[in-house]
Amino acid sequence: MNETLLLVTFIIAVAFIFDFTNGFHDAANAIATSVATRALTTRQALTMAAVMNFIGALLGTGVAETIGGGIIHIADAETAHIGLVIVLGALAGAIVWNLITWWFGLPSSSSHGLIGGLAGAGLTGAITVHWTVILDKVVIPMVLSPVVGFVLAFILMKILLRFLANASYKPTMRRFRHLQTISAAAMALGHGLQDAQKTMGVVVIALVAGGYHTHEEGIPLWVKIGAATAISLGTYTGGQRIMKTLGQKIIDLDPARGFAAEAVAASVLYTTAFVWAAPISTTHTITSAIMGVGATKRRSAVRWGVAGNIVTAWVFTIPAAGAIASAVTWLLLQVVPA
């Protein structure tokens, strides 16, 4: 086995490790509200989310193609070795930032960590970074998706409150607990659809850099299954720290608000994946939707200090992951023989 193939194999393994960390980091996105409202037990919710993540990962490739060919132009690398080091540095930036934010219980975006990592590593490796694509497919959706999630969740919750104004509280909440099983499954499906595809795109970049694949050949089936499996296993492991932040620290959720937040967030994920092929953040979307349903209670119902910490993590994710990836890429180019 030659050195290039060994490096490609190692990078693919690291990519699947990133996919696993994405799963346990973002498990809370799909199930935190259902667990917080006791619609599902933690283990039931994690099992359901893992299965739906796997199915969702196999439903499309639009986001994978955006990541695989739209963020950086790996063919600009002077050698296959430099191209592969760039991919490895990008993954390192994303993984380290995932672990940092997981440790502090902050629901940051694994997607934006990966995109920041690709941009930072690409700059250090002196290859083309497609800033127009990043603006159109990443930055604009990064701004719009939380706003849309907040507004739609607020409106949907207002409609539900008006419609159910005279309904008995306990029977109504019991029904919404059942509905949350469906909305949580829809959210988990959307998470797999969005986030597993990002890892597929990175694996394709590594294969292209090593000369074992071309973008025109699409996403190999084994890559799809590998990414789907890794994110599902990570989700099943569960991210308890972030689950507590989303499920309890932003607002005190009831089943109706949990259902509304999940339904809106899932709808946004499907729309951006199938219509826009934009790699948006599931974290941003569900968090803003939770804030939206919370704001229907009263302004003080949302713990804006916690929300502010989350938004700060959002703002710093791309540059922070990019800086880490840049440093790792530079170091690898110095110490790993070509």
SEVEXTOR-756395 format. One line per 4 residues: number of its first residue (from 0); their letters; for each residue x, z, y of N, C-alpha, C, CB. Coordinates in steps of 0.05 Angstrom, whole numbers, plus 5000, padded with zeros to 4 digits. Glycine has a CB too. Example, Ala and Ser with C-alpha at 12.3 -4.5 7.8 and 13.67 -1.06 7.14 Angstrom:
0) AS) 5264:5156:4886:5246:5156:4910:5264:5156:4934:5226:5181:4911 | 5257:5142:4955:5273:5143:4979:5258:5157:5001:5282:5114:4988
This chain:
0) MNET) 5017:5000:4976:5000:5000:5000:5018:5000:5025:4981:5025:5000 | 5014:4980:5043:5032:4978:5066:5024:4999:5088:5031:4950:5078 | 5041:5002:5108:5038:5023:5128:5012:5018:5144:5062:5024:5146 | 5006:4992:5150:4982:4987:5166:4957:4995:5151:4981:4957:5173
4) LLLV) 4956:4989:5126:4932:4996:5110:4930:5027:5108:4934:4984:5082 | 4953:5040:5105:4952:5070:5104:4941:5081:5130:4980:5081:5099 | 4950:5070:5153:4941:5079:5179:4911:5073:5183:4957:5067:5201 | 4902:5050:5175:4874:5043:5177:4857:5062:5160:4869:5013:5168
8) TFII) 4866:5067:5136:4852:5086:5118:4850:5114:5130:4866:5087:5090 | 4872:5123:5142:4873:5149:5155:4854:5150:5178:4901:5156:5164 | 4853:5129:5195:4836:5129:5218:4806:5128:5210:4842:5104:5236 | 4800:5113:5189:4772:5113:5179:4764:5141:5170:4769:5093:5156
12) AVAF) 4782:5155:5156:4777:5183:5148:4772:5200:5172:4800:5194:5131 | 4788:5197:5193:4785:5213:5218:4758:5206:5231:4809:5208:5237 | 4751:5180:5231:4726:5172:5243:4702:5185:5229:4723:5141:5241 | 4704:5187:5202:4682:5201:5188:4682:5231:5193:4684:5195:5158
16) IFDF) 4706:5242:5197:4708:5270:5205:4694:5274:5232:4737:5280:5207 | 4699:5255:5251:4685:5257:5277:4655:5255:5273:4695:5234:5296 | 4647:5237:5255:4618:5234:5249:4606:5260:5239:4613:5212:5229 | 4622:5274:5222:4613:5300:5211:4611:5320:5234:4633:5310:5190
20) TNGF) 4631:5322:5252:4629:5341:5274:4606:5333:5293:4656:5341:5290 | 4601:5307:5295:4578:5299:5311:4552:5310:5299:4576:5268:5312 | 4550:5309:5272:4527:5319:5259:4523:5349:5263:4529:5314:5229 | 4544:5365:5259:4539:5394:5262:4537:5402:5291:4561:5410:5248
24) HDAA) 4551:5387:5309:4549:5392:5338:4521:5386:5348:4570:5376:5353 | 4510:5364:5338:4484:5354:5349:4460:5360:5332:4486:5325:5353 | 4464:5376:5310:4441:5383:5293:4419:5396:5310:4450:5401:5271 | 4428:5412:5329:4408:5426:5346:4390:5407:5361:4422:5444:5366
28) NAIA) 4400:5383:5368:4384:5364:5383:4357:5358:5369:4399:5338:5386 | 4358:5356:5342:4334:5348:5328:4316:5371:5320:4342:5334:5303 | 4328:5395:5316:4312:5416:5303:4310:5442:5319:4323:5422:5277 | 4325:5445:5341:4326:5471:5354:4298:5480:5363:4344:5470:5379
32) TSVA) 4282:5462:5373:4256:5470:5383:4237:5478:5360:4243:5447:5399 | 4240:5463:5337:4223:5470:5314:4230:5497:5302:4226:5449:5292 | 4256:5503:5302:4265:5529:5292:4257:5552:5311:4295:5530:5287 | 4260:5546:5337:4254:5566:5357:4224:5574:5357:4261:5556:5385
36) TRAL) 4207:5554:5351:4178:5560:5351:4168:5568:5323:4162:5536:5361 | 4187:5570:5304:4181:5577:5276:4162:5557:5262:4168:5605:5275 | 4163:5532:5272:4149:5511:5258:4162:5506:5231:4147:5485:5275 | 4189:5509:5231:4205:5505:5206:4226:5527:5205:4219:5476:5206
40) TTRQ) 4234:5534:5180:4257:5552:5178:4282:5536:5183:4258:5565:5149 | 4304:5550:5189:4329:5536:5195:4337:5517:5172:4351:5556:5200 | 4336:5527:5147:4344:5511:5125:4326:5487:5120:4346:5528:5099 | 4300:5491:5123:4281:5469:5120:4287:5448:5141:4252:5479:5123
44) ALTM) 4291:5457:5166:4296:5438:5188:4322:5423:5184:4296:5453:5215 | 4343:5436:5176:4368:5423:5171:4367:5402:5149:4390:5443:5166 | 4353:5410:5127:4350:5391:5105:4335:5366:5114:4335:5404:5081 | 4312:5370:5127:4297:5348:5137:4313:5330:5157:4271:5358:5151
48) AAVM) 4328:5343:5175:4343:5328:5194:4365:5312:5181:4355:5347:5215 | 4378:5323:5161:4399:5309:5147:4389:5284:5133:4412:5327:5126 | 4365:5286:5120:4353:5263:5107:4346:5242:5127:4328:5272:5091 | 4333:5250:5149:4324:5231:5170:4348:5219:5184:4306:5244:5189
52) NFIG) 4369:5234:5188:4394:5223:5200:4404:5200:5183:4416:5245:5202 | 4405:5204:5156:4415:5183:5138:4398:5158:5140:4415:5194:5109 | 4372:5161:5140:4354:5138:5141:4357:5124:5168:4325:5146:5137 | 4358:5140:5190:4360:5128:5216:4386:5112:5220:4359:5149:5237
56) ALLG) 4408:5122:5207:4434:5108:5210:4433:5080:5199:4455:5124:5196 | 4415:5075:5181:4414:5048:5168:4394:5029:5180:4408:5052:5138 | 4381:5037:5202:4359:5021:5213:4367:5001:5234:4339:5040:5226 | 4392:5001:5243:4400:4982:5263:4430:4981:5267:4386:4987:5289
60) TGVA) 4439:4961:5282:4468:4959:5288:4474:4953:5317:4480:4937:5270 | 4454:4952:5334:4458:4945:5362:4477:4963:5377:4432:4944:5377 | 4474:4989:5373:4491:5009:5386:4520:5007:5374:4481:5037:5382 | 4522:5003:5348:4548:5000:5335:4563:4976:5346:4545:4997:5305
64) ETIG) 4549:4954:5351:4562:4930:5362:4571:4935:5391:4543:4906:5361 | 4556:4950:5406:4564:4956:5433:4590:4973:5433:4542:4972:5448 | 4592:4993:5416:4616:5009:5413:4639:4993:5402:4610:5034:5396 | 4633:4978:5381:4654:4963:5366:4667:4941:5382:4643:4952:5342
68) GGII) 4653:4929:5400:4664:4907:5415:4662:4907:5445:4653:4882:5405 | 4646:4927:5455:4640:4926:5484:4655:4945:5501:4612:4932:5487 | 4667:4967:5490:4680:4987:5507:4709:4979:5513:4679:5014:5494 | 4724:4973:5492:4752:4964:5496:4756:4938:5481:4772:4986:5486
72) HIAD) 4777:4923:5489:4783:4898:5476:4809:4902:5459:4788:4874:5496 | 4805:4910:5434:4827:4919:5418:4846:4896:5412:4817:4931:5392 | 4837:4872:5414:4855:4849:5408:4877:4846:5429:4838:4823:5408 | 4874:4860:5452:4895:4859:5472:4920:4875:5464:4885:4870:5499
76) AETA) 4918:4892:5444:4941:4908:5436:4963:4890:5427:4933:4928:5414 | 4988:4898:5435:5011:4880:5429:5015:4878:5399:5036:4891:5442 | 5011:4900:5384:5014:4900:5355:4991:4915:5342:5041:4913:5347 | 4988:4910:5316:4967:4925:5301:4972:4955:5303:4966:4915:5272
80) HIGL) 4997:4963:5303:5004:4991:5304:4994:5004:5330:5034:4995:5302 | 4998:4990:5352:4989:5001:5378:4959:5003:5379:5000:4984:5401 | 4946:4982:5369:4917:4982:5368:4906:5005:5352:4907:4956:5357 | 4918:5010:5329:4908:5032:5312:4914:5060:5324:4921:5030:5284
84) VIVL) 4937:5062:5338:4943:5087:5352:4922:5092:5374:4971:5087:5364 | 4914:5071:5388:4893:5074:5408:4867:5085:5396:4888:5047:5422 | 4859:5074:5374:4834:5083:5361:4837:5112:5352:4828:5065:5336 | 4860:5119:5341:4865:5146:5332:4865:5166:5356:4892:5148:5317
88) GALA) 4877:5158:5378:4877:5175:5402:4849:5179:5413:4895:5163:5423 | 4833:5158:5412:4805:5159:5422:4789:5179:5405:4791:5132:5421 | 4792:5178:5379:4778:5197:5361:4787:5225:5366:4783:5189:5332 | 4813:5229:5370:4824:5256:5375:4811:5268:5400:4854:5255:5378
92) GAIV) 4809:5252:5421:4797:5261:5446:4768:5270:5442:4798:5240:5467 | 4753:5253:5427:4725:5260:5422:4722:5285:5404:4711:5236:5408 | 4738:5287:5383:4735:5310:5365:4743:5336:5379:4753:5305:5341 | 4765:5336:5394:4774:5360:5408:4752:5369:5428:4801:5355:5422
96) WNLI) 4741:5350:5443:4721:5358:5463:4696:5368:5449:4714:5334:5481 | 4688:5356:5426:4666:5366:5411:4670:5395:5402:4661:5348:5386 | 4694:5401:5393:4699:5428:5383:4700:5448:5406:4726:5428:5369 | 4710:5440:5429:4711:5458:5453:4683:5465:5461:4727:5444:5476
100) TWWF) 4666:5444:5464:4639:5450:5474:4622:5464:5452:4625:5423:5482 | 4627:5458:5427:4613:5472:5406:4620:5502:5407:4620:5460:5378 | 4645:5508:5411:4654:5536:5412:4640:5552:5434:4685:5537:5416 | 4636:5538:5457:4623:5552:5479:4592:5549:5478:4633:5541:5505
104) GLPS) 4582:5536:5457:4553:5533:5454:4541:5514:5475:4540:5559:5457 | 4556:5495:5484:4546:5476:5505:4537:5450:5491:4567:5471:5527 | 4512:5441:5495:4504:5416:5482:4514:5392:5498:4473:5415:5481 | 4539:5386:5496:4550:5362:5509:4545:5338:5491:4581:5366:5514
108) SSSH) 4553:5315:5501:4547:5290:5487:4570:5281:5470:4540:5268:5507 | 4566:5280:5443:4587:5269:5426:4591:5239:5432:4579:5272:5396 | 4569:5226:5439:4571:5197:5446:4589:5192:5470:4543:5186:5452 | 4585:5207:5491:4601:5204:5515:4630:5213:5510:4589:5218:5538
112) GLIG) 4633:5233:5492:4660:5241:5485:4675:5218:5472:4660:5265:5466 | 4662:5204:5454:4674:5181:5441:4680:5158:5460:4656:5171:5418 | 4661:5153:5478:4665:5131:5497:4688:5138:5517:4639:5125:5512 | 4688:5163:5526:4710:5172:5543:4737:5170:5529:4705:5200:5552
116) GLAG) 4736:5178:5503:4761:5176:5487:4771:5147:5485:4757:5187:5460 | 4753:5128:5480:4760:5100:5478:4772:5090:5504:4736:5083:5470 | 4759:5098:5527:4769:5088:5553:4796:5100:5559:4749:5096:5575 | 4799:5126:5554:4825:5139:5560:4848:5129:5543:4823:5169:5556
120) AGLT) 4842:5125:5517:4863:5115:5499:4869:5086:5506:4854:5117:5470 | 4848:5070:5513:4852:5042:5520:4870:5039:5545:4826:5029:5525 | 4865:5056:5565:4882:5055:5589:4911:5061:5583:4871:5074:5610 | 4915:5081:5567:4943:5089:5560:4956:5068:5543:4943:5116:5545
124) GAIT) 4940:5055:5526:4951:5034:5509:4953:5007:5522:4935:5031:5484 | 4946:5006:5548:4948:4981:5564:4932:4958:5553:4977:4973:5567 | 4907:4964:5545:4889:4942:5537:4865:4942:5555:4881:4946:5507 | 4849:4921:5553:4826:4918:5571:4804:4938:5565:4815:4890:5569
128) VHWT) 4796:4953:5585:4772:4970:5583:4750:4957:5598:4779:4999:5594 | 4727:4952:5585:4705:4938:5597:4688:4957:5614:4688:4925:5575 | 4697:4960:5639:4683:4979:5657:4655:4971:5663:4700:4983:5682 | 4650:4945:5664:4623:4935:5669:4604:4944:5647:4622:4905:5673
132) VILD) 4613:4941:5622:4597:4950:5600:4592:4980:5600:4610:4941:5573 | 4613:4995:5607:4611:5024:5609:4591:5031:5630:4638:5037:5615 | 4591:5017:5653:4572:5022:5674:4544:5016:5665:4579:5006:5699 | 4540:4992:5654:4513:4983:5646:4502:4997:5622:4513:4953:5641
136) KVVI) 4518:5002:5602:4509:5012:5577:4512:5042:5574:4522:4999:5554 | 4529:5054:5591:4535:5083:5588:4528:5099:5613:4565:5087:5582 | 4539:5092:5636:4536:5108:5660:4507:5107:5670:4555:5099:5682 | 4496:5083:5672:4468:5081:5681:4449:5094:5662:4460:5051:5685
140) PMVL) 4450:5089:5636:4433:5104:5617:4438:5134:5618:4437:5094:5589 | 4464:5142:5623:4470:5171:5624:4455:5184:5647:4501:5174:5628 | 4451:5170:5669:4437:5181:5691:4407:5179:5687:4445:5166:5717 | 4398:5155:5677:4369:5150:5675:4356:5166:5652:4365:5121:5671
144) SPVV) 4369:5168:5628:4355:5179:5605:4347:5208:5609:4373:5177:5581 | 4364:5225:5622:4355:5253:5627:4332:5254:5647:4377:5270:5637 | 4333:5236:5667:4311:5236:5687:4285:5227:5674:4318:5217:5710 | 4287:5205:5658:4263:5195:5644:4253:5217:5624:4269:5169:5629
148) GFVL) 4271:5229:5610:4263:5250:5591:4249:5273:5604:4287:5260:5576 | 4260:5282:5627:4248:5304:5642:4220:5297:5652:4266:5312:5665 | 4218:5273:5665:4193:5265:5678:4171:5260:5657:4197:5240:5694 | 4178:5245:5635:4158:5240:5615:4149:5265:5600:4169:5219:5595
152) AFIL) 4168:5283:5595:4160:5308:5581:4142:5325:5599:4186:5323:5574 | 4148:5325:5625:4132:5340:5644:4104:5329:5645:4145:5339:5672 | 4101:5302:5646:4075:5289:5648:4059:5294:5622:4078:5259:5653 | 4073:5289:5599:4059:5293:5573:4049:5321:5570:4078:5285:5550
156) MKIL) 4066:5341:5578:4057:5369:5575:4034:5375:5594:4081:5387:5581 | 4034:5364:5618:4012:5368:5636:3986:5357:5625:4018:5355:5664 | 3988:5333:5612:3964:5321:5600:3954:5339:5577:3971:5293:5590 | 3972:5348:5560:3964:5365:5538:3951:5391:5548:3988:5372:5520
160) LRFL) 3963:5403:5569:3951:5428:5580:3923:5423:5591:3970:5438:5602 | 3919:5401:5604:3893:5395:5615:3873:5390:5592:3894:5371:5634 | 3882:5375:5572:3864:5368:5550:3857:5392:5533:3878:5347:5532 | 3875:5411:5531:3871:5434:5513:3864:5460:5529:3896:5439:5497
164) ANAS) 3856:5456:5554:3851:5479:5571:3831:5499:5559:3840:5470:5598 | 3811:5490:5545:3791:5508:5534:3794:5513:5504:3763:5496:5539 | 3816:5505:5493:3821:5508:5464:3831:5537:5459:3841:5488:5454 | 3825:5547:5435:3835:5573:5427:3865:5572:5422:3820:5583:5401
168) YKPT) 3879:5591:5432:3908:5590:5432:3921:5590:5404:3920:5614:5448 | 3914:5609:5387:3927:5612:5362:3922:5588:5343:3918:5637:5348 | 3897:5579:5339:3893:5555:5323:3907:5530:5334:3863:5549:5320 | 3908:5528:5360:3921:5505:5373:3951:5505:5367:3915:5504:5403
172) MRRF) 3963:5528:5371:3992:5530:5365:3999:5525:5336:4002:5558:5374 | 3980:5534:5319:3984:5529:5290:3985:5499:5284:3962:5543:5273 | 3967:5485:5297:3966:5455:5293:3992:5442:5304:3941:5443:5307 | 4000:5452:5327:4025:5440:5338:4050:5447:5321:4029:5451:5367
176) RHLQ) 4049:5469:5307:4072:5474:5289:4073:5453:5267:4069:5502:5276 | 4050:5444:5257:4049:5423:5238:4059:5396:5250:4021:5419:5226 | 4049:5391:5275:4057:5367:5288:4087:5367:5294:4042:5364:5314 | 4099:5390:5298:4128:5391:5303:4144:5382:5280:4136:5419:5311
180) TISA) 4134:5385:5256:4148:5375:5232:4152:5345:5235:4133:5382:5206 | 4131:5332:5245:4133:5302:5249:4151:5295:5272:4105:5291:5254 | 4148:5310:5295:4164:5303:5318:4193:5309:5314:4154:5318:5343 | 4200:5331:5299:4227:5337:5293:4239:5316:5274:4229:5365:5280
184) AAMA) 4224:5306:5255:4233:5285:5238:4238:5259:5254:4213:5279:5215 | 4221:5253:5273:4225:5230:5290:4250:5233:5307:4200:5225:5308 | 4255:5257:5317:4279:5262:5333:4304:5259:5316:4278:5290:5345 | 4303:5269:5291:4326:5267:5273:4332:5238:5266:4322:5283:5248
188) LGHG) 4310:5222:5262:4313:5194:5256:4327:5180:5279:4286:5181:5250 | 4318:5186:5304:4330:5174:5328:4359:5182:5331:4315:5182:5352 | 4366:5207:5324:4394:5216:5325:4412:5200:5306:4396:5246:5319 | 4402:5196:5282:4417:5180:5263:4420:5151:5273:4404:5180:5236
192) LQDA) 4398:5140:5284:4398:5113:5294:4419:5109:5316:4370:5105:5304 | 4421:5129:5333:4439:5127:5356:4468:5135:5348:4430:5145:5379 | 4471:5160:5338:4498:5171:5336:4515:5161:5312:4496:5201:5334 | 4502:5157:5289:4518:5147:5266:4528:5119:5272:4501:5146:5241
196) QKTM) 4513:5103:5288:4522:5076:5294:4548:5076:5311:4500:5061:5309 | 4552:5097:5326:4576:5098:5343:4601:5100:5326:4575:5122:5362 | 4599:5116:5304:4621:5118:5286:4626:5091:5271:4617:5140:5265 | 4604:5078:5264:4607:5051:5252:4623:5033:5270:4579:5039:5246
200) GVVV) 4617:5034:5296:4631:5017:5315:4661:5023:5316:4619:5020:5342 | 4668:5049:5315:4696:5056:5315:4711:5047:5290:4699:5087:5318 | 4698:5050:5267:4710:5040:5242:4715:5010:5243:4692:5047:5218 | 4696:4996:5255:4700:4967:5258:4724:4961:5276:4674:4954:5269
204) IALV) 4726:4976:5298:4749:4972:5315:4775:4976:5300:4748:4992:5339 | 4777:4996:5283:4801:5002:5267:4806:4979:5248:4798:5028:5252 | 4785:4969:5235:4788:4947:5216:4798:4922:5230:4762:4941:5201 | 4787:4917:5254:4795:4893:5269:4824:4896:5278:4777:4889:5294
208) AGGY) 4831:4920:5288:4859:4925:5297:4879:4921:5275:4861:4953:5309 | 4871:4929:5251:4889:4926:5228:4890:4899:5216:4882:4946:5207 | 4872:4881:5225:4871:4854:5215:4855:4851:5189:4898:4844:5210 | 4837:4870:5183:4821:4870:5159:4792:4862:5163:4822:4897:5146
212) HTHE) 4785:4855:5187:4757:4848:5193:4756:4834:5220:4740:4875:5195 | 4734:4820:5225:4729:4808:5251:4702:4817:5261:4731:4777:5250 | 4699:4817:5288:4673:4826:5299:4650:4808:5290:4675:4826:5329 | 4657:4782:5285:4636:4763:5277:4624:4770:5250:4648:4735:5277
216) EGIP) 4638:4785:5234:4629:4791:5206:4608:4814:5206:4652:4799:5188 | 4603:4827:5229:4583:4848:5231:4593:4874:5219:4559:4839:5216 | 4575:4892:5213:4581:4918:5202:4579:4918:5172:4563:4940:5215 | 4602:4923:5158:4600:4923:5128:4581:4945:5118:4628:4928:5116
220) LWVK) 4569:4940:5095:4550:4960:5084:4563:4986:5078:4537:4948:5059 | 4588:4986:5068:4601:5011:5061:4607:5028:5086:4628:5006:5046 | 4611:5015:5109:4614:5030:5134:4588:5043:5142:4624:5011:5156 | 4566:5029:5139:4540:5041:5146:4534:5065:5128:4518:5020:5142
224) IGAA) 4539:5062:5102:4533:5084:5084:4551:5107:5089:4535:5074:5055 | 4577:5102:5094:4596:5123:5099:4589:5139:5124:4624:5111:5102 | 4582:5125:5145:4575:5138:5171:4549:5154:5167:4572:5118:5193 | 4530:5142:5153:4504:5156:5149:4508:5182:5133:4484:5137:5134
228) TAIS) 4526:5180:5112:4531:5204:5096:4545:5225:5111:4547:5196:5071 | 4565:5218:5127:4581:5238:5142:4564:5253:5162:4605:5224:5156 | 4548:5238:5177:4532:5251:5198:4510:5269:5185:4519:5231:5217 | 4500:5260:5162:4479:5276:5148:4491:5302:5138:4467:5260:5125
232) LGTY) 4515:5301:5126:4528:5325:5116:4534:5344:5139:4554:5318:5101 | 4543:5333:5162:4549:5349:5185:4524:5363:5196:4562:5333:5207 | 4502:5348:5196:4476:5359:5206:4467:5381:5187:4455:5337:5207 | 4470:5377:5161:4461:5398:5142:4477:5424:5146:4464:5388:5114
236) TGGQ) 4503:5421:5154:4519:5445:5160:4508:5461:5183:4548:5437:5165 | 4498:5446:5203:4484:5459:5225:4501:5470:5247:4467:5481:5215 | 4493:5468:5272:4507:5479:5295:4492:5502:5307:4512:5457:5316 | 4495:5526:5296:4479:5549:5304:4483:5556:5333:4485:5572:5286
240) RIMK) 4508:5554:5343:4513:5562:5371:4496:5545:5390:4543:5559:5378 | 4497:5519:5387:4482:5501:5405:4452:5503:5400:4492:5472:5402 | 4445:5508:5375:4416:5511:5369:4404:5534:5385:4412:5515:5339 | 4419:5555:5387:4409:5578:5403:4406:5571:5432:4428:5602:5400
244) TLGQ) 4425:5556:5443:4424:5548:5471:4399:5531:5476:4449:5533:5479 | 4395:5510:5460:4372:5492:5464:4346:5505:5458:4376:5467:5447 | 4345:5521:5437:4320:5532:5428:4310:5557:5442:4321:5538:5399 | 4329:5572:5454:4321:5598:5465:4331:5602:5494:4332:5619:5448
248) KIID) 4354:5592:5501:4365:5600:5527:4355:5584:5551:4395:5597:5525 | 4345:5559:5547:4336:5543:5570:4308:5552:5578:4336:5513:5563 | 4290:5553:5559:4263:5564:5565:4253:5578:5539:4242:5541:5573 | 4231:5593:5542:4218:5605:5518:4198:5584:5509:4205:5632:5525
252) LDPA) 4204:5571:5486:4187:5549:5477:4163:5559:5460:4204:5530:5461 | 4141:5545:5463:4119:5548:5444:4116:5522:5429:4092:5556:5459 | 4101:5521:5407:4099:5497:5391:4090:5472:5406:4081:5501:5367 | 4071:5475:5425:4061:5452:5440:4084:5440:5457:4038:5460:5458
256) RGFA) 4099:5457:5470:4121:5447:5487:4144:5435:5469:4132:5469:5505 | 4148:5448:5446:4168:5437:5428:4161:5409:5418:4172:5456:5404 | 4135:5406:5411:4126:5380:5403:4129:5359:5425:4097:5381:5393 | 4121:5366:5449:4122:5347:5471:4151:5338:5477:4109:5359:5496
260) AEAV) 4169:5358:5477:4197:5352:5483:4209:5333:5461:4214:5377:5484 | 4204:5339:5436:4214:5322:5414:4202:5294:5414:4209:5336:5387 | 4176:5293:5419:4163:5267:5419:4174:5248:5441:4132:5270:5422 | 4177:5259:5464:4188:5244:5487:4217:5236:5481:4186:5259:5513
264) AASV) 4233:5255:5473:4262:5249:5468:4265:5227:5446:4277:5274:5460 | 4250:5229:5425:4251:5209:5403:4244:5182:5414:4233:5217:5380 | 4223:5180:5430:4214:5154:5442:4236:5141:5458:4189:5158:5459 | 4250:5158:5475:4272:5147:5491:4294:5137:5474:4282:5169:5511
268) LYTT) 4301:5152:5452:4323:5143:5434:4317:5117:5421:4328:5165:5413 | 4292:5113:5412:4285:5088:5399:4286:5065:5418:4257:5090:5386 | 4275:5069:5442:4274:5048:5462:4302:5038:5470:4259:5057:5487 | 4320:5057:5475:4347:5049:5483:4363:5037:5461:4362:5073:5494
272) AFVW) 4358:5045:5436:4373:5034:5413:4364:5006:5407:4369:5052:5389 | 4337:5001:5406:4327:4976:5397:4325:4955:5419:4300:4979:5384 | 4319:4964:5444:4314:4946:5466:4340:4941:5482:4292:4956:5484 | 4355:4963:5487:4378:4961:5506:4404:4961:5491:4377:4985:5525
276) AAPI) 4405:4969:5466:4429:4973:5450:4449:4991:5465:4442:4946:5444 | 4438:5010:5479:4455:5028:5495:4460:5054:5480:4441:5034:5522 | 4486:5062:5479:4493:5087:5465:4487:5112:5482:4522:5086:5456 | 4462:5119:5484:4455:5142:5502:4460:5168:5486:4426:5140:5512
280) STTH) 4459:5190:5501:4463:5216:5490:4437:5229:5481:4477:5234:5511 | 4436:5235:5455:4413:5250:5445:4412:5277:5457:4414:5252:5414 | 4436:5289:5462:4437:5315:5475:4424:5315:5502:4466:5325:5476 | 4432:5296:5519:4421:5295:5546:4391:5292:5545:4434:5272:5562
284) TITS) 4382:5275:5527:4354:5268:5526:4336:5291:5518:4349:5245:5507 | 4343:5305:5496:4327:5327:5487:4329:5351:5506:4335:5336:5459 | 4353:5355:5517:4356:5378:5536:4339:5374:5561:4385:5381:5544 | 4339:5350:5572:4323:5345:5596:4293:5346:5590:4330:5318:5608
288) AIMG) 4286:5337:5565:4257:5339:5558:4249:5368:5555:4253:5324:5531 | 4266:5385:5544:4259:5414:5543:4256:5425:5571:4281:5429:5527 | 4273:5417:5589:4271:5427:5617:4244:5417:5629:4294:5416:5634 | 4237:5392:5622:4212:5381:5633:4187:5396:5624:4209:5352:5624
292) VGAT) 4186:5402:5598:4162:5417:5588:4163:5446:5599:4161:5417:5558 | 4187:5456:5603:4189:5483:5613:4179:5485:5642:4217:5493:5611 | 4185:5464:5657:4177:5464:5686:4147:5464:5690:4189:5441:5700 | 4132:5458:5669:4102:5458:5672:4092:5487:5672:4089:5443:5649
296) KRRS) 4107:5506:5663:4099:5534:5665:4100:5543:5694:4117:5552:5647 | 4125:5543:5704:4131:5551:5731:4160:5545:5735:4124:5581:5738 | 4169:5542:5759:4196:5534:5764:4216:5554:5752:4201:5532:5794 | 4209:5580:5753:4227:5600:5743:4228:5602:5713:4219:5627:5755
300) AVRW) 4210:5587:5699:4210:5588:5670:4235:5576:5658:4185:5575:5659 | 4246:5556:5673:4271:5544:5664:4294:5560:5674:4273:5514:5674 | 4312:5568:5656:4336:5583:5665:4356:5564:5676:4348:5600:5640 | 4355:5560:5702:4370:5539:5715:4400:5544:5714:4361:5535:5743
304) GVAG) 4408:5569:5711:4437:5575:5709:4448:5564:5683:4441:5605:5710 | 4433:5568:5661:4442:5556:5635:4441:5525:5637:4423:5565:5612 | 4420:5515:5650:4418:5486:5653:4441:5475:5670:4391:5478:5667 | 4449:5490:5690:4472:5481:5706:4498:5480:5690:4475:5500:5730
308) NIVT) 4502:5499:5672:4526:5499:5655:4526:5474:5637:4528:5524:5638 | 4502:5468:5627:4499:5444:5610:4506:5419:5625:4471:5443:5598 | 4494:5416:5649:4499:5392:5665:4528:5390:5672:4482:5393:5691 | 4542:5412:5678:4570:5411:5683:4586:5400:5660:4581:5440:5690
312) AWVF) 4578:5408:5635:4591:5397:5611:4586:5367:5609:4581:5411:5586 | 4561:5358:5617:4555:5330:5616:4574:5314:5635:4526:5325:5624 | 4577:5324:5659:4593:5311:5679:4622:5308:5670:4592:5325:5706 | 4633:5329:5658:4661:5329:5651:4667:5316:5624:4671:5357:5650
316) TIPA) 4647:5310:5608:4652:5300:5581:4668:5275:5580:4626:5295:5567 | 4660:5254:5594:4675:5228:5593:4704:5232:5604:4660:5207:5609 | 4708:5243:5628:4735:5246:5637:4752:5265:5621:4735:5255:5666 | 4740:5287:5611:4755:5306:5595:4764:5294:5568:4738:5332:5590
320) AGAI) 4745:5282:5554:4752:5269:5529:4771:5246:5533:4726:5258:5515 | 4768:5232:5556:4787:5211:5562:4815:5221:5567:4777:5195:5586 | 4817:5243:5582:4843:5255:5587:4857:5265:5562:4840:5278:5607 | 4841:5278:5544:4853:5287:5519:4862:5263:5502:4832:5303:5503
324) ASAV) 4845:5242:5501:4852:5218:5485:4876:5205:5497:4828:5199:5485 | 4878:5203:5523:4901:5191:5536:4927:5206:5529:4898:5191:5567 | 4926:5232:5530:4950:5248:5523:4958:5245:5494:4945:5278:5530 | 4938:5246:5476:4944:5243:5448:4955:5215:5442:4919:5248:5431
328) TWLL) 4943:5194:5455:4953:5167:5450:4981:5164:5460:4934:5147:5465 | 4987:5174:5483:5015:5173:5494:5034:5187:5475:5017:5186:5522 | 5027:5210:5465:5044:5225:5447:5048:5210:5421:5032:5253:5441 | 5027:5199:5410:5029:5184:5385:5047:5159:5388:5002:5176:5375
332) LQVV) 5045:5146:5411:5061:5122:5415:5091:5129:5417:5052:5108:5441 | 5097:5155:5424:5124:5164:5425:5135:5172:5398:5127:5187:5445 | 5118:5184:5382:5129:5197:5358:5122:5183:5332:5118:5225:5356 | 5101:5166:5332:5094:5152:5307:5109:5125:5307:5063:5147:5305
336) PA) 5126:5120:5287:5141:5095:5287:5123:5071:5283:5162:5097:5264 | 5131:5049:5297:5115:5025:5295:5121:5011:5269:5122:5006:5319
